[in-house]
Amino acid sequence: MKLKDLLAGIPVLAATADMDQEIPNISYDSRKTKPGDLFVAITGYASDGHAFIPKARSAGAAVALCEHVPTCDIPYVQVESSRLALSLLGANFFGHPADAMTMVAVTGTNGKTTTTYLLKAILEKELGAKVGLIGTNQNMIGAEILPTERTTPESFEVQKLFAQMRDAGCTHVVMETSSHALYEGRVYGIHFDVGIFTNLTQDHLDFHKTMEAYCDAKAILFQNCDRGVYNADDPWAKRLMKNATCEKFSYAERNDADLRAENITLGADHIAFTAVTKEERTEIKVGIPGGFMVYNTLDVLGAALALGIPLAKSADALAAVPHVKGRVEVVPTPGKDYTILIDYAHSPDGLENVLSSVKGFAKGRTIAVFGCGGDRDKTKRPKMGKIAADLADFTVVTSDNPRTEVPGEIIKDILVGMEGTEKPYVVEENRIEAIHYAMDHAQAGDVIVLCGKGHETYQVIGTTKHHLDEREIVSEYLQKKK
């Protein structure tokens, strides 16, 4: 593609490059740059891509797209924001694939993954659609599973995924959009048919610093979609939707809303409620437990309505939805009289939600096994410690993904929130041993909740990923104890 075509829609401040030259590929990592590439120098948080322009040039880059004039001899295109330009470059390079599909984005602290899976199931069953999914657990093209590294990939990779989905015949895309992705412009230039807001509670303050900034990052979505489906019960909803340019559709349990849940019942293996709009009342049942699942279901119903699918049709699809991996997932424990659940709860709200839900149906004690991630918001650690102390009958404090922090120091921060509790707890830094300890001390009717890892099958220690699948840990230990 000619450089001038790649730059369509991107304001250029200055340029020395030949606009008619052919560009075979775009790179933003000098280690992956190939001859003829357009190298995009992105100013990051850990490093500045401008420092790698000479290395990219040595690898054969034909042009640099940058915010500052390069120090080496290379034709360049200067723009105000390389990061935003990369998103538009990707769209141009792959032929604007998002324009060919119905686009749905989900943002919020918790519930994004479950929401995308439920909505995908409805679209497939009721519209016969082939659906692309981008999210925390995995990326999917219909039934094909693709690996994923983070909730929302870099913008060029997002556009590449869209192109794969379009070329494979996808008619719809449902994607999680993290606050980081919205703030950094990883979905810049993409217009969504429907945007969904689940909730906003403390998380990622190591990045956003304040809850207000965190909220405003998520609010970007509702300035870039046609219809916004939002949680009217959330205290941040008013700020979030203040500058929204889309048509608004609210859902709630407690407040007045366009869609409400009434007559809610929570079971050990399901939730049920009556979904009510001005036009209809429909009975809903989903085979995933937890009070928070009511909201996760309401937002899906609202999005489906925005896409022309009646409540009754959605109800039929939801009744048949299988469990979502790592979200209140039951781990087989044959021959044992206790239950083990795996949940991705890694924020104060997530931990509170899952433990509160389990306490509602556990016949015995609620046992929490949890830790907190390293190199992330430290202020949530004592808060999560207090939540575990308040809600769990017994807690095993352990390690999550310590990353480059000392695990014991992270645990100390957690224990601050557990000071003065009368509830029993133990500390076992080794996560595998912590799970074994909980299993060894479980009694009849107890429910052990392994919190924080969810779908993850690894543990990050230092900068290295080590294999750690909690399902395997439970299974292998049960075999050993036979």
C-alpha positions in Angstrom: 0.0 0.0 0.0 1.3 3.5 -0.8 2.3 5.6 2.2 -0.2 8.3 1.3 -3.0 5.8 1.4 -1.8 4.5 4.8 -1.8 8.0 6.1 -5.4 8.7 5.1 -7.2 10.6 7.8 -4.1 11.2 9.9 -3.0 14.9 10.3 0.7 15.1 9.3 2.8 17.9 10.9 5.9 17.5 8.6 7.3 14.8 6.3 10.4 14.0 4.3 9.2 10.6 3.1 8.1 9.9 -0.4 4.3 9.6 -0.2 4.1 7.4 -3.3 6.4 4.7 -2.1 5.0 1.2 -1.4 4.9 0.1 2.3 4.7 -3.7 2.7 4.1 -3.7 6.4 3.9 -1.7 9.6 5.9 -2.4 12.8 6.1 -0.7 16.2 8.7 -3.1 17.7 12.2 -2.6 16.3 13.0 -6.2 17.0 10.3 -7.3 14.6 11.0 -4.7 11.9 11.6 -5.9 8.4 13.0 -4.3 5.2 10.6 -1.7 3.8 8.5 -1.3 6.9 6.9 1.8 8.2 8.2 1.9 11.8 5.9 3.6 14.3 7.8 5.1 17.3 5.4 5.0 20.2 6.1 6.9 23.4 5.4 4.3 26.1 5.5 4.2 29.9 8.6 2.1 30.3 10.5 3.2 27.1 10.3 5.6 24.2 10.0 4.1 20.8 11.9 7.1 19.3 15.1 5.7 20.9 14.7 2.6 18.7 14.4 4.4 15.4 18.1 3.8 14.6 17.7 0.1 15.3 14.6 -0.1 13.1 16.5 1.7 10.4 19.3 -0.8 10.6 16.7 -3.6 10.3 15.6 -2.0 7.0 12.7 0.3 8.0 12.0 2.6 5.0 10.1 5.3 7.0 9.6 6.3 10.6 6.3 7.7 11.8 7.1 9.7 14.9 6.3 12.7 17.1 9.9 14.1 17.1 12.3 14.5 14.2 14.6 11.4 14.2 18.2 11.8 15.2 19.3 9.3 12.5 19.1 9.5 8.7 15.7 8.1 7.8 12.7 9.5 5.9 10.0 10.4 8.4 6.4 11.4 8.9 5.8 13.6 12.0 2.5 13.4 13.7 1.1 14.8 17.0 0.4 11.3 18.5 2.1 8.2 17.2 -0.2 6.0 19.3 -3.4 7.4 17.9 -1.9 7.3 14.4 -1.1 3.6 14.8 -4.8 2.8 15.3 -5.7 4.7 12.1 -2.8 3.1 10.2 -4.1 -0.3 11.1 -7.6 0.4 9.9 -6.2 1.7 6.6 -3.8 -1.1 6.2 -6.4 -3.8 6.7 -9.2 -2.1 4.8 -11.3 -0.8 7.7 -12.6 -4.3 8.7 -14.8 -3.0 11.6 -17.0 -1.2 9.0 -18.1 -4.6 7.6 -19.4 -5.9 11.0 -21.7 -5.0 13.8 -19.4 -3.9 16.7 -20.2 -4.2 20.4 -17.8 -3.1 23.1 -18.0 -3.8 26.9 -16.2 -1.8 29.5 -16.3 -1.9 33.3 -14.3 -3.1 36.3 -16.0 -6.5 36.6 -18.3 -8.6 34.4 -16.8 -7.8 31.0 -15.8 -11.4 30.2 -19.1 -13.0 31.2 -21.0 -10.3 29.4 -19.2 -11.0 26.1 -19.7 -14.7 26.3 -23.4 -14.4 27.1 -24.0 -11.9 24.3 -22.0 -14.1 21.8 -24.3 -17.0 22.7 -27.5 -15.0 22.1 -26.2 -13.6 18.8 -25.3 -17.0 17.5 -28.5 -18.7 18.6 -31.0 -16.1 17.7 -29.4 -14.4 14.7 -27.4 -17.3 13.3 -24.5 -14.9 13.4 -20.8 -15.8 13.3 -19.3 -13.8 16.1 -15.8 -12.7 16.8 -14.8 -12.2 20.4 -11.9 -10.3 21.9 -11.3 -10.6 25.7 -9.5 -11.5 28.8 -9.9 -15.3 28.5 -9.2 -15.7 24.9 -10.0 -14.4 21.4 -12.4 -16.3 19.2 -13.5 -16.4 15.6 -16.8 -18.3 15.8 -15.8 -21.5 17.6 -12.1 -21.1 16.8 -10.0 -20.1 19.8 -7.0 -17.8 19.6 -4.6 -17.1 22.5 -4.6 -13.7 24.1 -2.1 -11.8 26.2 -4.2 -8.9 27.6 -7.8 -7.8 27.6 -7.5 -5.4 24.6 -4.5 -5.9 22.3 -2.5 -3.0 20.8 -4.5 -1.1 18.1 -2.7 -2.6 15.1 -3.3 -6.1 16.5 -6.9 -5.2 17.1 -7.3 -4.2 13.5 -5.6 -7.4 12.4 -8.0 -9.5 14.4 -10.9 -7.6 12.9 -9.6 -8.4 9.5 -9.3 -12.1 10.3 -12.8 -12.1 11.7 -14.2 -10.3 8.6 -12.4 -12.6 6.2 -13.7 -15.6 8.2 -17.3 -14.4 7.7 -18.0 -12.9 11.1 -21.0 -10.6 11.1 -20.6 -9.4 14.7 -17.7 -8.6 17.0 -18.1 -8.5 20.8 -15.0 -7.2 22.6 -13.9 -6.2 26.1 -12.4 -2.7 26.1 -10.3 -2.0 29.1 -9.8 1.5 30.6 -6.2 1.3 29.5 -7.2 0.6 25.9 -9.6 3.4 25.8 -7.2 5.9 27.4 -4.3 4.8 25.2 -6.3 4.8 22.0 -6.1 1.1 21.2 -9.7 1.4 19.9 -9.3 4.9 18.6 -11.2 5.5 15.3 -13.5 2.6 15.8 -17.2 3.4 16.0 -19.3 0.9 17.9 -22.9 0.1 17.3 -23.4 -0.7 21.0 -21.3 0.2 24.1 -22.0 -1.6 27.4 -21.0 -0.4 30.9 -21.0 -3.0 33.7 -19.8 -1.2 36.8 -16.9 0.9 38.3 -15.1 -0.1 41.5 -11.5 0.3 42.6 -8.9 -1.2 40.3 -6.0 0.0 38.2 -5.3 3.1 40.3 -1.6 2.4 39.8 -2.3 3.6 36.3 -5.2 6.0 36.5 -4.3 7.4 40.0 -7.9 8.5 40.8 -11.3 7.0 40.5 -12.4 10.1 38.5 -9.7 9.5 35.9 -10.5 5.8 35.8 -14.2 6.7 35.2 -13.4 9.3 32.5 -11.3 6.7 30.6 -14.2 4.3 30.4 -16.5 7.2 29.4 -14.6 7.5 26.1 -16.5 4.5 24.8 -19.8 6.4 25.1 -18.6 9.2 22.8 -17.8 6.6 20.2 -20.9 4.4 19.9 -24.5 4.7 18.6 -26.3 3.2 21.7 -25.0 3.0 25.2 -26.3 0.4 27.7 -25.4 1.3 31.2 -25.9 0.3 34.8 -28.1 2.9 36.4 -27.5 1.5 39.9 -23.7 2.2 39.7 -22.8 5.4 41.6 -20.4 6.4 38.8 -23.0 6.1 36.0 -24.0 9.8 36.1 -20.4 11.0 35.6 -19.7 8.3 33.1 -22.7 9.2 30.9 -22.5 12.9 31.4 -20.8 13.7 28.0 -22.1 10.6 26.2 -23.1 11.4 22.6 -25.0 8.1 22.1 -28.6 7.0 22.6 -28.8 5.9 26.3 -30.4 2.7 27.6 -30.3 2.0 31.3 -30.7 -1.2 33.4 -31.0 -1.6 37.1 -32.2 -3.6 40.1 -32.9 -0.8 42.5 -33.4 2.4 40.5 -35.8 3.4 37.7 -34.4 2.2 34.4 -35.4 1.2 30.8 -34.8 -2.4 31.8 -35.3 -3.7 35.4 -34.8 -7.0 37.2 -37.7 -7.9 39.6 -38.5 -11.0 41.6 -34.8 -12.0 41.9 -34.0 -15.5 43.2 -30.5 -16.8 43.7 -29.7 -20.5 43.7 -26.6 -22.5 44.3 -26.3 -23.1 40.5 -28.3 -20.4 38.9 -30.0 -17.0 39.1 -33.5 -16.1 38.0 -35.5 -12.9 37.7 -38.3 -11.2 35.8 -36.9 -8.8 33.1 -39.2 -5.8 32.8 -39.4 -3.0 30.2 -42.3 -0.8 29.3 -43.3 -3.2 26.6 -42.8 -6.7 28.1 -42.1 -8.9 31.1 -40.0 -12.0 30.6 -38.8 -14.7 33.0 -35.0 -15.2 32.8 -32.9 -18.0 34.2 -29.1 -18.4 33.8 -27.1 -21.4 35.1 -24.4 -19.4 36.7 -24.7 -18.5 40.4 -24.1 -15.2 42.1 -26.0 -12.0 42.8 -23.7 -10.0 40.5 -24.8 -12.3 37.6 -28.1 -10.4 37.6 -26.3 -7.3 36.4 -24.2 -9.3 34.0 -27.4 -10.6 32.5 -29.3 -7.3 32.4 -26.5 -5.6 30.4 -26.6 -8.5 27.9 -30.4 -8.3 27.6 -30.1 -4.5 27.1 -27.5 -4.9 24.3 -29.6 -7.6 22.6 -32.6 -5.3 22.7 -30.4 -2.6 21.1 -29.6 -5.1 18.4 -33.2 -6.0 17.7 -33.5 -9.2 19.7 -36.6 -9.4 22.0 -36.3 -10.4 25.6 -38.1 -13.7 25.1 -35.6 -14.7 22.4 -32.7 -13.8 24.6 -34.2 -15.8 27.5 -34.2 -18.9 25.4 -30.6 -18.5 24.5 -29.4 -17.7 28.0 -31.1 -20.8 29.5 -28.7 -22.9 27.4 -25.5 -21.0 28.0 -22.7 -23.1 29.5 -20.4 -21.9 32.3 -17.8 -19.3 31.6 -14.3 -20.5 32.4 -12.8 -18.9 35.5 -16.1 -17.2 36.6 -17.6 -19.1 39.6 -16.3 -22.2 37.9 -16.9 -25.5 39.7 -13.9 -27.7 39.9 -14.6 -31.5 40.0 -13.9 -33.0 43.4 -15.1 -36.6 43.0 -15.7 -38.4 46.3 -15.4 -35.2 48.4 -18.1 -33.6 50.4 -16.9 -30.1 49.8 -17.0 -27.8 46.7 -14.2 -25.9 45.0 -14.9 -22.9 42.9 -12.4 -20.8 40.7 -13.1 -17.2 40.2 -11.2 -14.3 38.6 -12.0 -12.0 41.6 -8.9 -9.8 41.8 -10.4 -6.5 42.9 -12.2 -5.5 46.1 -15.6 -5.5 44.4 -14.9 -8.8 42.7 -13.9 -10.5 45.9 -16.8 -9.1 47.8 -19.2 -10.2 45.0 -18.1 -13.8 44.8 -17.7 -14.3 48.6 -21.1 -12.8 49.3 -22.7 -15.0 46.7 -21.0 -18.1 48.0 -22.1 -17.4 51.5 -25.7 -17.3 50.2 -25.7 -20.9 49.2 -22.8 -22.6 51.0 -24.1 -25.3 53.4 -20.9 -25.1 55.4 -18.1 -22.6 55.7 -16.9 -20.2 53.0 -13.1 -20.6 52.6 -11.3 -18.0 50.6 -7.9 -18.6 49.1 -6.5 -15.3 47.6 -3.6 -13.0 47.2 -3.0 -9.7 45.3 -1.0 -9.0 42.2 2.4 -7.3 42.3 3.3 -4.1 40.5 -0.3 -3.1 40.7 -2.5 -0.8 42.8 -1.2 -1.4 46.4 -4.1 0.5 48.1 -6.6 -2.3 47.3 -4.6 -4.9 49.2 -5.7 -4.1 52.8 -9.2 -3.5 51.4 -9.3 -7.0 50.0 -7.9 -8.4 53.3 -10.7 -6.8 55.2 -13.3 -8.1 52.8 -12.0 -11.6 53.1 -11.9 -11.3 56.9 -15.5 -10.0 57.0 -17.1 -12.4 54.5 -15.1 -15.6 54.6 -15.3 -18.0 57.5 -11.7 -19.0 57.0 -9.0 -17.5 54.8 -5.8 -18.7 53.3 -3.7 -15.7 52.3 -1.3 -16.6 49.5 0.5 -15.2 46.4 -1.2 -14.3 43.2 1.0 -12.9 40.4 3.8 -11.3 42.5 5.6 -10.1 39.3 8.7 -8.2 40.4 7.6 -7.6 44.0 8.5 -9.7 47.0 5.5 -12.0 47.7 5.9 -11.6 51.5 5.7 -7.9 51.2 2.4 -8.1 49.2 1.0 -10.4 51.9 2.0 -7.9 54.6 -0.1 -5.3 52.9 -3.1 -7.6 52.8 -2.8 -8.5 56.4 -3.1 -4.9 57.5 -6.8 -5.1 56.5 -7.2 -8.3 58.6 -5.9 -6.9 61.8 -8.3 -7.4 64.7 -10.5 -10.0 62.9 -11.8 -12.9 65.0 -12.1 -15.0 61.9 -9.4 -17.6 61.5 -6.8 -17.3 58.8 -3.4 -18.6 57.8 -0.6 -17.4 55.5 0.9 -19.8 53.0 2.9 -17.9 50.4 3.2 -20.9 48.0 -0.1 -20.9 46.1 0.0 -24.6 45.4 0.5 -25.4 49.1 -2.2 -22.9 50.0 -4.7 -24.8 47.8 -3.6 -28.1 49.4 -4.0 -26.6 52.8 -7.5 -25.4 52.1 -8.4 -28.9 50.8 -6.9 -30.6 53.8 -8.9 -28.5 56.2 -12.2 -28.4 54.3 -15.2 -29.9 56.1 -18.5 -31.3 54.8 -20.6 -28.7 53.1 -17.7 -26.2 52.8 -17.1 -24.2 49.7 -13.5 -23.3 48.9 -13.2 -20.3 46.6 -9.8 -19.9 44.7 -9.8 -16.2 43.9 -7.7 -14.2 41.5 -6.5 -16.6 38.8 -9.7 -17.5 37.1 -9.0 -18.5 33.5 -5.2 -18.0 33.9 -3.1 -21.1 33.8 0.1 -19.4 34.9 1.7 -17.5 37.7 4.0 -14.5 37.0 7.1 -14.5 39.3 9.6 -11.8 38.4 9.1 -11.4 34.7 8.6 -15.1 34.0 5.4 -17.0 33.5 5.3 -20.3 35.3 2.6 -22.9 34.5 0.0 -23.0 37.2 -3.5 -24.3 36.5 -5.6 -24.6 39.6 -7.8 -27.2 38.0 -4.7 -29.5 37.6 -3.5 -28.7 41.1 -6.9 -29.8 42.6 -7.1 -32.9 40.4 -3.5 -34.0 41.0 -3.8 -33.6 44.8 -7.0 -35.6 44.9 -5.3 -38.4 43.0 -2.3 -38.3 45.4 -4.6 -38.5 48.4 -6.4 -41.6 47.2 
